[in-house]
Structure formats: C-alpha cells, structure tokens
Amino acid sequence: MRSLIIAVAVFAACLTGTLTFAQEGHPLKGSWLGTWGPAKTHPNDIVLVMDWDGKTISGMINPGTDDAPIKNATLNPDGWVVHFEADIKDKSGVLNYAFDGKIENLSFQNRTIVGTWKNQRESGQLKISRQ
C-alpha cells in the first residue's frame, strides 16, 4: 500500500510540472531580442518587453534611457499576425514606427516574429525571438 501511495504522489508531481510548463500565457507576453534595420549586413539590436492584461498588449521597446512605449498593438490569431507601433526618438526628432510580422514556431517557448518595420523615412526587416 505504501508503494502505491508513493507511486501516485510521484505521478501527481510529474503531471503538475508538465501542466505548469505547458501553460506559458499569451503568445506575445515576455522578453524578445532580435535585430531590425534597413541593412542586412549591419542590423540594429532590439529588445522588446511585452505584456498582456487579458485585453490589451502593452510593453516597451529598448527599455532603459531610450525606451519607447508600444502602442496600438494587435494580434490576429488567424495567421498569428502581429502589429504594433511606437514613437521612437532619433537625432532629428520623433518618428512613428510601425512593425508588422508573423509569429513563427508558435508552439515553442522561443518563438519568433519575422516581418517588417517602417517609419516616415525608411523601412526594413525585423526578426525577434522570445527569450
């Protein structure tokens, strides 16, 4: 009887761990690292931290002294298409950036978003991965 109780307890502990690992939340929630830029040879590094409160996607691009809040963020589950915008400061002022992409490897923790970005002056490629 004691062996059966121990076996059931071990099974329950393993099952709980498996279920906890599988539930990682909203597909955009978390920290994302990657590159973006008009030049493929020398892209810029980018860090995003995104959150979801049950209704709205929010977050920051490049948290720190040059951060930019994410605004107008949407996720269309039909094709896992992502859109978000941010006003980012540069030497000449503030530019409105629009980012559009698609989530790839959705079932993996280290999923990626691959797409494009644009502002009033230029555009380029975007590739970020969740950490």
DSSP file (Angstrom, degrees, kcal/mol; ACC not computed):
  #  RESIDUE AA STRUCTURE BP1 BP2  ACC     N-H-->O    O-->H-N    N-H-->O    O-->H-N    TCO  KAPPA ALPHA  PHI   PSI    X-CA   Y-CA   Z-CA
    1    1 A M     >        0   0    0      0, 0.0     4,-2.2     0, 0.0     5,-0.2   0.000 360.0 360.0 360.0 -41.9    0.0    0.0    0.0
    2    2 A R  H  >  +     0   0    0      1,-0.2     4,-2.2     2,-0.2     5,-0.2   0.890 360.0  52.2 -61.9 -39.5    2.8    2.4    0.9
    3    3 A S  H  > S+     0   0    0      1,-0.2     4,-2.4     2,-0.2    -1,-0.2   0.883 108.2  51.5 -63.6 -38.9    4.4    1.8   -2.5
    4    4 A L  H  > S+     0   0    0      2,-0.2     4,-2.4     1,-0.2    -2,-0.2   0.909 109.3  49.5 -65.7 -41.9    1.2    2.6   -4.3
    5    5 A I  H  X S+     0   0    0     -4,-2.2     4,-2.2     2,-0.2    -2,-0.2   0.910 112.5  47.8 -63.2 -42.6    0.8    5.9   -2.3
    6    6 A I  H  X S+     0   0    0     -4,-2.2     4,-2.4     2,-0.2    -2,-0.2   0.915 111.5  50.4 -65.2 -42.7    4.4    6.8   -3.2
    7    7 A A  H  X S+     0   0    0     -4,-2.4     4,-2.3     1,-0.2    -2,-0.2   0.907 111.5  47.8 -62.4 -42.9    3.9    6.0   -6.9
    8    8 A V  H  X S+     0   0    0     -4,-2.4     4,-2.5     2,-0.2    -1,-0.2   0.894 111.7  50.7 -65.6 -40.1    0.7    8.1   -7.1
    9    9 A A  H  X S+     0   0    0     -4,-2.2     4,-2.2     2,-0.2    -2,-0.2   0.908 111.4  47.2 -64.5 -42.4    2.4   11.0   -5.4
   10   10 A V  H  X S+     0   0    0     -4,-2.4     4,-2.3     2,-0.2    -2,-0.2   0.915 112.7  49.6 -65.2 -43.1    5.3   10.9   -7.8
   11   11 A F  H  X S+     0   0    0     -4,-2.3     4,-2.5     1,-0.2    -2,-0.2   0.919 111.2  49.2 -60.8 -44.8    2.9   10.6  -10.8
   12   12 A A  H  X S+     0   0    0     -4,-2.5     4,-2.4     1,-0.2    -1,-0.2   0.894 110.5  50.5 -63.5 -40.4    0.9   13.6   -9.5
   13   13 A A  H  X S+     0   0    0     -4,-2.2     4,-2.0     2,-0.2    -1,-0.2   0.910 112.1  47.0 -64.1 -42.3    4.1   15.7   -9.0
   14   14 A C  H  X S+     0   0    0     -4,-2.3     4,-2.1     2,-0.2    -2,-0.2   0.903 112.2  50.1 -65.8 -41.6    5.2   14.9  -12.5
   15   15 A L  H  X S+     0   0    0     -4,-2.5     4,-2.5     2,-0.2     5,-0.2   0.906 109.3  51.3 -64.1 -42.8    1.8   15.7  -14.0
   16   16 A T  H  X S+     0   0    0     -4,-2.4     4,-2.3     1,-0.2    -1,-0.2   0.912 110.1  49.6 -61.7 -43.5    1.7   19.0  -12.2
   17   17 A G  H  X S+     0   0    0     -4,-2.0     4,-2.0     2,-0.2    -1,-0.2   0.889 111.0  49.7 -62.7 -40.3    5.1   20.0  -13.5
   18   18 A T  H  X S+     0   0    0     -4,-2.1     4,-1.8     2,-0.2    -2,-0.2   0.919 112.2  46.8 -65.6 -44.6    4.1   19.1  -17.1
   19   19 A L  H  X S+     0   0    0     -4,-2.5     4,-1.1     1,-0.2    -2,-0.2   0.887 111.1  51.8 -66.4 -38.6    0.9   21.1  -16.9
   20   20 A T  H  < S+     0   0    0     -4,-2.3     3,-0.4     1,-0.2    -1,-0.2   0.909 110.0  49.3 -64.0 -42.1    2.7   24.1  -15.4
   21   21 A F  H  < S+     0   0    0     -4,-2.0    -1,-0.2     1,-0.2    -2,-0.2   0.866 107.9  54.3 -64.9 -36.9    5.3   24.1  -18.2
   22   22 A A  H  < S+     0   0    0     -4,-1.8     2,-1.1     1,-0.2    -1,-0.2   0.752  95.6  71.6 -71.6 -24.0    2.7   23.9  -20.9
   23   23 A Q     <  +     0   0    0     -4,-1.1    -1,-0.2    -3,-0.4    -4,-0.0  -0.724  52.0 148.1 -96.9  89.0    0.8   27.0  -19.7
   24   24 A E        -     0   0    0     -2,-1.1    -1,-0.2     1,-0.3     2,-0.1   0.366  49.0-127.1-106.1   5.8    3.1   29.9  -20.6
   25   25 A G        +     0   0    0     -3,-0.1    -1,-0.3     3,-0.0     0, 0.0  -0.427  59.7   7.5  94.2-162.7    0.5   32.5  -21.2
   26   26 A H  S >  S-     0   0    0     26,-0.1     3,-1.0    -2,-0.1    26,-0.0  -0.251  70.4-119.3 -60.0 141.8   -0.3   34.9  -24.1
   27   27 A P  T 3  S+     0   0    0      0, 0.0    -1,-0.1     0, 0.0    84,-0.1   0.737 111.6  41.7 -59.7 -24.4    1.8   34.3  -27.2
   28   28 A L  T 3  S+     0   0    0     75,-0.0    22,-0.3    47,-0.0     2,-0.1   0.585  87.0 113.4 -97.5 -10.8    3.4   37.8  -27.1
   29   29 A K    <   +     0   0    0     -3,-1.0     2,-0.2    20,-0.1    22,-0.2  -0.374  60.1  35.7 -68.0 134.9    4.0   38.0  -23.4
   30   30 A G  E    S-A   50   0A   0     20,-2.7    20,-2.8    -2,-0.1     2,-0.4  -0.753  94.7 -38.9 126.7-170.6    7.6   38.1  -22.3
   31   31 A S  E     -A   49   0A   0     -2,-0.2   100,-3.2    18,-0.2     2,-0.4  -0.784  49.2-167.4 -97.5 137.5   11.0   39.4  -23.4
   32   32 A W  E     -AB  48 130A   0     16,-3.2    16,-2.8    -2,-0.4     2,-0.4  -0.980   3.7-171.4-128.0 136.3   12.0   39.4  -27.0
   33   33 A L  E     +AB  47 129A   0     96,-2.6    96,-3.1    -2,-0.4     2,-0.3  -0.961  28.6 105.1-126.1 144.8   15.5   40.0  -28.5
   34   34 A G  E     -AB  46 128A   0     12,-2.1    12,-2.3    -2,-0.4     2,-0.3  -0.945  53.5 -75.1 179.8-155.6   16.5   40.4  -32.1
   35   35 A T  E     +AB  45 127A   0     92,-2.5    92,-2.4    -2,-0.3     2,-0.3  -0.929  28.7 174.5-133.8 155.8   17.5   42.7  -35.0
   36   36 A W  E     +AB  44 126A   0      8,-2.3     8,-3.2    -2,-0.3    90,-0.2  -0.976  22.0 113.3-154.1 151.8   15.9   45.2  -37.2
   37   37 A G  E     - B   0 125A   0     88,-1.7    88,-1.6    -2,-0.3    80,-0.1  -0.810  65.6 -99.8 158.5 162.9   17.2   47.6  -39.8
   38   38 A P  S    S+     0   0    0      0, 0.0     2,-0.5     0, 0.0    -1,-0.1   0.769 104.2  66.2 -76.0 -25.2   17.3   48.5  -43.5
   39   39 A A        -     0   0    0      3,-0.2     3,-0.1     1,-0.1    -3,-0.1  -0.860  64.0-160.0-103.3 127.4   20.7   46.9  -44.0
   40   40 A K  S    S+     0   0    0     -2,-0.5    -1,-0.1     1,-0.2    84,-0.0   0.762  92.2  55.7 -72.5 -24.4   21.0   43.1  -43.6
   41   41 A T  S    S+     0   0    0      1,-0.2    -1,-0.2     0, 0.0    -2,-0.0   0.813 121.8  22.2 -80.2 -30.3   24.8   43.3  -43.1
   42   42 A H  S    S+     0   0    0     -3,-0.1    -3,-0.2     2,-0.0    -1,-0.2  -0.496  81.3 173.4-134.8  66.1   24.7   45.7  -40.1
   43   43 A P        -     0   0    0      0, 0.0     2,-0.3     0, 0.0    -6,-0.2  -0.283  32.8-110.7 -72.9 161.6   21.2   45.4  -38.4
   44   44 A N  E     -A   36   0A   0     -8,-3.2    -8,-2.3    -5,-0.1     2,-0.2  -0.661  28.5-117.9 -88.2 145.4   20.4   47.2  -35.2
   45   45 A D  E     -A   35   0A   0     -2,-0.3     2,-0.3   -10,-0.2   -10,-0.2  -0.558  32.7-168.8 -78.6 149.4   19.7   45.2  -32.0
   46   46 A I  E     -A   34   0A   0    -12,-2.3   -12,-2.1    -2,-0.2     2,-0.4  -0.999  13.1-165.1-142.0 142.8   16.3   45.5  -30.4
   47   47 A V  E     -A   33   0A   0     -2,-0.3    15,-4.0   -14,-0.2     2,-0.4  -0.997  10.2-175.4-126.1 130.8   14.8   44.4  -27.1
   48   48 A L  E     -AC  32  61A   0    -16,-2.8   -16,-3.2    -2,-0.4     2,-0.5  -0.980  11.6-166.6-125.2 141.0   11.1   44.3  -26.5
   49   49 A V  E     -AC  31  60A   0     11,-2.3    11,-2.0    -2,-0.4     2,-0.3  -0.978  19.7-176.6-123.9 115.8    9.2   43.5  -23.3
   50   50 A M  E     -AC  30  59A   0    -20,-2.8   -20,-2.7    -2,-0.5     2,-0.3  -0.841   8.4-177.0-117.9 151.6    5.6   42.8  -23.9
   51   51 A D  E     - C   0  58A   0      7,-2.7     7,-2.3    -2,-0.3     2,-0.4  -0.928  13.1-152.2-139.4 162.3    2.7   42.1  -21.5
   52   52 A W  E     - C   0  57A   0     -2,-0.3     5,-0.2     5,-0.2   -26,-0.1  -0.980   4.6-168.8-140.1 124.0   -1.0   41.2  -21.9
   53   53 A D        -     0   0    0      3,-1.7     4,-0.1    -2,-0.4    -1,-0.0   0.256  65.5 -85.3 -96.8  11.9   -3.6   42.1  -19.2
   54   54 A G  S    S+     0   0    0      2,-0.2     3,-0.1     1,-0.0    -2,-0.0   0.146 124.3  31.4 104.2 -17.5   -6.3   40.0  -20.7
   55   55 A K  S    S+     0   0    0      1,-0.3     2,-0.4     0, 0.0    -3,-0.0   0.558 113.5  46.6-134.1 -38.8   -7.5   42.7  -23.1
   56   56 A T        -     0   0    0     18,-0.0    -3,-1.7     2,-0.0     2,-0.5  -0.909  61.3-140.8-123.5 139.6   -4.5   44.8  -24.2
   57   57 A I  E     +C   52   0A   0     16,-0.4    16,-0.5    -2,-0.4     2,-0.3  -0.854  37.1 161.6 -92.3 128.1   -1.0   44.2  -25.4
   58   58 A S  E     +C   51   0A   0     -7,-2.3    -7,-2.7    -2,-0.5     2,-0.3  -0.819   4.0 116.3-135.9 175.9    1.4   46.7  -23.9
   59   59 A G  E     -C   50   0A   0     11,-0.4    11,-2.6    -2,-0.3     2,-0.3  -0.970  47.3 -78.3 155.5-167.2    5.2   47.0  -23.4
   60   60 A M  E     -CD  49  69A   0    -11,-2.0   -11,-2.3    -2,-0.3     2,-0.5  -0.968  19.2-141.2-133.2 144.8    8.4   48.8  -24.1
   61   61 A I  E    S-CD  48  68A   0      7,-2.7     7,-1.7    -2,-0.3   -13,-0.2  -0.927  89.9  -6.8-101.6 131.6   10.9   48.8  -26.9
   62   62 A N  S    S-     0   0    0    -15,-4.0     4,-0.3    -2,-0.5    -1,-0.2   0.944  87.0-141.6  47.9  64.3   14.5   49.0  -25.7
   63   63 A P        +     0   0    0      0, 0.0     2,-0.3     0, 0.0    -1,-0.1  -0.230  63.2  57.8 -54.0 139.6   13.8   49.5  -22.0
   64   64 A G  S >  S-     0   0    0      1,-0.1     3,-1.0    -3,-0.1    -3,-0.0  -0.987 112.4 -23.3 137.7-147.4   16.2   52.0  -20.4
   65   65 A T  T 3  S+     0   0    0     -2,-0.3    -1,-0.1     1,-0.3    -3,-0.0   0.776 138.9  41.1 -73.4 -26.0   17.0   55.6  -21.1
   66   66 A D  T 3  S+     0   0    0     -4,-0.3    -1,-0.3    -3,-0.1    23,-0.1  -0.127  86.7 147.0-110.6  36.4   16.0   55.5  -24.8
   67   67 A D    <   -     0   0    0     -3,-1.0    -5,-0.2    21,-0.1    22,-0.2  -0.259  31.5-160.2 -74.3 159.9   12.8   53.4  -24.3
   68   68 A A  E     -D   61   0A   0     -7,-1.7    -7,-2.7    20,-0.1     2,-0.1  -0.973  19.4-124.9-140.2 122.9    9.6   53.7  -26.3
   69   69 A P  E     -D   60   0A   0      0, 0.0    18,-0.5     0, 0.0     2,-0.3  -0.433  26.3-120.1 -68.3 140.5    6.2   52.5  -25.2
   70   70 A I        +     0   0    0    -11,-2.6   -11,-0.4    16,-0.1     2,-0.3  -0.621  38.2 179.1 -77.0 136.1    4.4   50.1  -27.5
   71   71 A K  E     +E   85   0A   0     14,-3.3    14,-2.9    -2,-0.3   -13,-0.1  -0.926  53.5  22.1-135.5 162.1    1.1   51.4  -28.7
   72   72 A N  E    S+     0   0A   0     -2,-0.3     2,-0.4    12,-0.2    -1,-0.2   0.877  77.4 172.8  50.6  46.3   -1.7   50.2  -31.0
   73   73 A A  E     +     0   0A   0    -16,-0.5   -16,-0.4    11,-0.2     2,-0.3  -0.690   4.6 172.3 -89.2 135.6   -0.6   46.6  -30.6
   74   74 A T  E     -E   83   0A   0      9,-3.1     9,-2.3    -2,-0.4     2,-0.4  -0.974  20.5-160.3-139.0 154.2   -2.8   43.8  -32.1
   75   75 A L  E     -E   82   0A   0     -2,-0.3     7,-0.2     7,-0.2     3,-0.1  -0.977   6.0-160.6-134.6 120.9   -2.6   40.1  -32.6
   76   76 A N  E  >> -E   81   0A   0      5,-2.9     5,-1.8    -2,-0.4     4,-0.6  -0.897   5.2-159.2-101.2 109.2   -4.7   38.4  -35.2
   77   77 A P  T  45S+     0   0    0      0, 0.0     2,-1.6     0, 0.0    -1,-0.1   0.705  75.6  89.2 -63.6 -17.9   -4.9   34.6  -34.3
   78   78 A D  T  45S-     0   0    0      1,-0.3     3,-0.2     3,-0.1    -2,-0.1  -0.645 121.3  -9.8 -79.2  90.9   -5.9   33.9  -37.9
   79   79 A G  T  45S-     0   0    0     -2,-1.6    -1,-0.3     1,-0.1    24,-0.2   0.330 105.6-101.5  98.0  -4.8   -2.3   33.5  -39.2
   80   80 A W  T  <5 +     0   0    0     -4,-0.6    23,-2.7     1,-0.2     2,-0.4   0.918  60.1 176.2  52.9  50.4   -0.8   34.9  -36.0
   81   81 A V  E   < -EF  76 102A   0     -5,-1.8    -5,-2.9    21,-0.2     2,-0.4  -0.742  12.5-158.7 -90.6 130.7   -0.2   38.3  -37.5
   82   82 A V  E     +EF  75 101A   0     19,-3.1    19,-2.3    -2,-0.4     2,-0.4  -0.873  13.0 177.3-113.4 140.3    1.2   40.9  -35.1
   83   83 A H  E     +EF  74 100A   0     -9,-2.3    -9,-3.1    -2,-0.4     2,-0.3  -0.992   9.9 155.2-138.7 134.7    1.1   44.7  -35.5
   84   84 A F  E     - F   0  99A   0     15,-2.0    15,-3.1    -2,-0.4     2,-0.3  -0.985  20.4-152.6-152.8 159.3    2.4   47.4  -33.1
   85   85 A E  E     +EF  71  98A   0    -14,-2.9   -14,-3.3    -2,-0.3     2,-0.3  -0.873  10.5 178.9-128.8 159.9    3.6   50.9  -33.2
   86   86 A A  E     - F   0  97A   0     11,-1.9    11,-3.1    -2,-0.3     2,-0.7  -0.965  29.4-127.7-158.5 145.7    5.9   53.2  -31.2
   87   87 A D  E     - F   0  96A   0    -18,-0.5     2,-0.4    -2,-0.3     9,-0.2  -0.886  35.5-170.1 -95.1 115.0    7.2   56.7  -31.3
   88   88 A I  E     - F   0  95A   0      7,-2.6     7,-2.6    -2,-0.7     2,-0.2  -0.915  15.3-132.3-115.9 131.4   11.0   56.5  -31.3
   89   89 A K  E     + F   0  94A   0     -2,-0.4     5,-0.2     5,-0.2     2,-0.2  -0.548  31.7 162.9 -79.5 140.9   13.4   59.4  -30.8
   90   90 A D  E >   - F   0  93A   0      3,-3.4     3,-1.2    -2,-0.2    -1,-0.0  -0.768  56.9 -73.9-138.4-168.7   16.4   59.9  -33.0
   91   91 A K  T 3  S+     0   0    0      1,-0.3     3,-0.1    -2,-0.2    -2,-0.0   0.806 129.6  44.7 -60.7 -31.3   18.7   62.8  -33.8
   92   92 A S  T 3  S-     0   0    0      1,-0.2     2,-0.4     0, 0.0    -1,-0.3   0.473 123.1 -87.6 -95.7  -1.6   16.1   64.6  -35.9
   93   93 A G  E <  S-F   90   0A   0     -3,-1.2    -3,-3.4     2,-0.0     2,-0.5  -0.991  70.4 -22.8 137.8-145.8   13.1   64.2  -33.6
   94   94 A V  E     -F   89   0A   0     -2,-0.4     2,-0.4    -5,-0.2    -5,-0.2  -0.925  52.1-166.9-112.3 129.3   10.5   61.6  -33.0
   95   95 A L  E     -F   88   0A   0     -7,-2.6    -7,-2.6    -2,-0.5     2,-0.6  -0.900  21.2-126.5-113.9 143.9    9.5   59.2  -35.8
   96   96 A N  E     -F   87   0A   0     -2,-0.4     2,-0.4    -9,-0.2    -9,-0.2  -0.810  28.8-163.4 -90.1 119.3    6.4   56.9  -35.8
   97   97 A Y  E     -F   86   0A   0    -11,-3.1   -11,-1.9    -2,-0.6     2,-0.4  -0.840   7.1-162.8-104.0 138.8    7.4   53.3  -36.4
   98   98 A A  E     -FG  85 118A   0     20,-2.5    20,-1.7    -2,-0.4     2,-0.4  -0.989   5.7-163.6-120.2 129.8    5.0   50.6  -37.4
   99   99 A F  E     +FG  84 117A   0    -15,-3.1   -15,-2.0    -2,-0.4     2,-0.4  -0.949   9.2 178.2-115.4 129.9    6.0   46.9  -37.0
  100  100 A D  E     +FG  83 116A   0     16,-2.8    16,-2.8    -2,-0.4     2,-0.3  -0.999  17.7 132.6-132.7 133.4    4.2   44.1  -38.8
  101  101 A G  E     -FG  82 115A   0    -19,-2.3   -19,-3.1    -2,-0.4     2,-0.4  -0.944  44.4-109.3-162.5-177.0    5.1   40.4  -38.6
  102  102 A K  E     -FG  81 114A   0     12,-2.1    12,-2.0    -2,-0.3     2,-0.4  -0.986  30.1-119.9-129.1 136.9    4.0   36.9  -38.2
  103  103 A I  E     - G   0 113A   0    -23,-2.7     2,-0.3    -2,-0.4     3,-0.3  -0.637  32.3-167.2 -76.3 127.4    4.7   34.6  -35.2
  104  104 A E  E     + G   0 112A   0      8,-3.3     8,-2.0    -2,-0.4     4,-0.1  -0.839  66.3  20.5-112.4 154.0    6.6   31.5  -36.2
  105  105 A N  S >  S+     0   0    0     -2,-0.3     3,-2.1     6,-0.2    -1,-0.2   0.906  72.3 172.7  56.1  45.6    7.2   28.4  -34.1
  106  106 A L  T 3   +     0   0    0      1,-0.3     5,-0.2    -3,-0.3    -1,-0.1   0.807  69.5  57.6 -55.5 -35.1    4.2   29.3  -32.0
  107  107 A S  T 3  S+     0   0    0      3,-0.1     2,-0.3     2,-0.0    -1,-0.3   0.558  95.5  80.3 -78.5  -5.4    4.2   26.0  -30.1
  108  108 A F  S X  S-     0   0    0     -3,-2.1     3,-0.8     1,-0.1    -4,-0.0  -0.740  80.2-130.3-101.7 151.3    7.8   26.6  -28.9
  109  109 A Q  T 3  S+     0   0    0     -2,-0.3     2,-0.8     1,-0.3    -1,-0.1   0.878 107.9  54.7 -64.3 -37.6    8.8   28.8  -26.0
  110  110 A N  T 3  S+     0   0    0     21,-0.1    -1,-0.3    19,-0.1    -3,-0.1  -0.295  81.8 162.0 -93.7  51.4   11.5   30.5  -28.1
  111  111 A R    <   -     0   0    0     -2,-0.8    19,-2.8    -3,-0.8     2,-0.3  -0.184  25.6-139.7 -65.0 162.8    9.0   31.5  -30.8
  112  112 A T  E     -GH 104 129A   0     -8,-2.0    -8,-3.3    17,-0.2     2,-0.5  -0.873   9.3-144.9-125.8 157.7   10.0   34.2  -33.3
  113  113 A I  E     -GH 103 128A   0     15,-2.6    15,-2.2    -2,-0.3     2,-0.4  -0.994  21.3-175.1-119.0 122.8    8.3   37.2  -35.0
  114  114 A V  E     +GH 102 127A   0    -12,-2.0   -12,-2.1    -2,-0.5     2,-0.2  -0.972  32.0  89.9-120.0 130.6    9.5   37.8  -38.6
  115  115 A G  E     -GH 101 126A   0     11,-2.6    11,-2.4    -2,-0.4     2,-0.3  -0.840  62.3 -64.9-177.6-144.0    8.4   40.8  -40.6
  116  116 A T  E     -GH 100 125A   0    -16,-2.8   -16,-2.8     9,-0.3     2,-0.3  -0.864  24.2-156.8-134.2 164.2    9.0   44.4  -41.5
  117  117 A W  E     -GH  99 124A   0      7,-2.0     7,-2.1    -2,-0.3     2,-0.3  -0.947  13.0-179.4-135.7 159.0    9.1   47.8  -39.9
  118  118 A K  E     +GH  98 123A   0    -20,-1.7   -20,-2.5    -2,-0.3     5,-0.2  -0.989   8.3 178.2-155.2 154.1    8.7   51.3  -41.4
  119  119 A N        -     0   0    0      3,-2.6   -22,-0.1    -2,-0.3   -24,-0.0  -0.688  56.8 -73.4-135.9-165.4    8.7   55.0  -40.5
  120  120 A Q  S    S+     0   0    0     -2,-0.2     3,-0.1   -24,-0.2   -23,-0.1   0.733 128.2  30.9 -68.2 -20.8    8.3   58.2  -42.4
  121  121 A R  S    S-     0   0    0      1,-0.2     2,-0.3     0, 0.0    -1,-0.2   0.738 123.0  -3.3-110.2 -29.5   11.8   57.9  -43.9
  122  122 A E        -     0   0    0      2,-0.0    -3,-2.6     0, 0.0     2,-0.3  -0.903  50.1-150.1-155.5 177.4   12.7   54.2  -44.4
  123  123 A S  E     + H   0 118A   0     -2,-0.3     2,-0.3    -5,-0.2    -5,-0.2  -0.938  19.9 153.1-150.4 170.2   11.8   50.6  -43.9
  124  124 A G  E     - H   0 117A   0     -7,-2.1    -7,-2.0    -2,-0.3     2,-0.2  -0.964  40.4 -52.7-176.3-167.7   13.4   47.3  -43.3
  125  125 A Q  E     -BH  37 116A   0    -88,-1.6   -88,-1.7    -2,-0.3     2,-0.4  -0.566  36.7-161.5 -92.6 153.3   13.4   43.8  -41.9
  126  126 A L  E     +BH  36 115A   0    -11,-2.4   -11,-2.6   -90,-0.2     2,-0.3  -1.000  13.7 168.5-134.0 133.8   12.5   42.7  -38.3
  127  127 A K  E     +BH  35 114A   0    -92,-2.4   -92,-2.5    -2,-0.4     2,-0.3  -0.886   9.2 165.5-146.9 117.2   13.3   39.4  -36.6
  128  128 A I  E     -BH  34 113A   0    -15,-2.2   -15,-2.6    -2,-0.3     2,-0.4  -0.951  17.7-155.2-130.9 150.8   12.9   38.9  -32.9
  129  129 A S  E     -BH  33 112A   0    -96,-3.1   -96,-2.6    -2,-0.3     2,-0.3  -0.969  23.2-115.8-127.0 141.3   12.8   35.8  -30.7
  130  130 A R  E      B   32   0A   0    -19,-2.8   -98,-0.3    -2,-0.4  -100,-0.1  -0.552 360.0 360.0 -76.1 137.6   11.2   35.3  -27.3
  131  131 A Q              0   0    0   -100,-3.2   -99,-0.1    -2,-0.3    -1,-0.1   0.396 360.0 360.0-101.9 360.0   13.7   34.6  -24.5
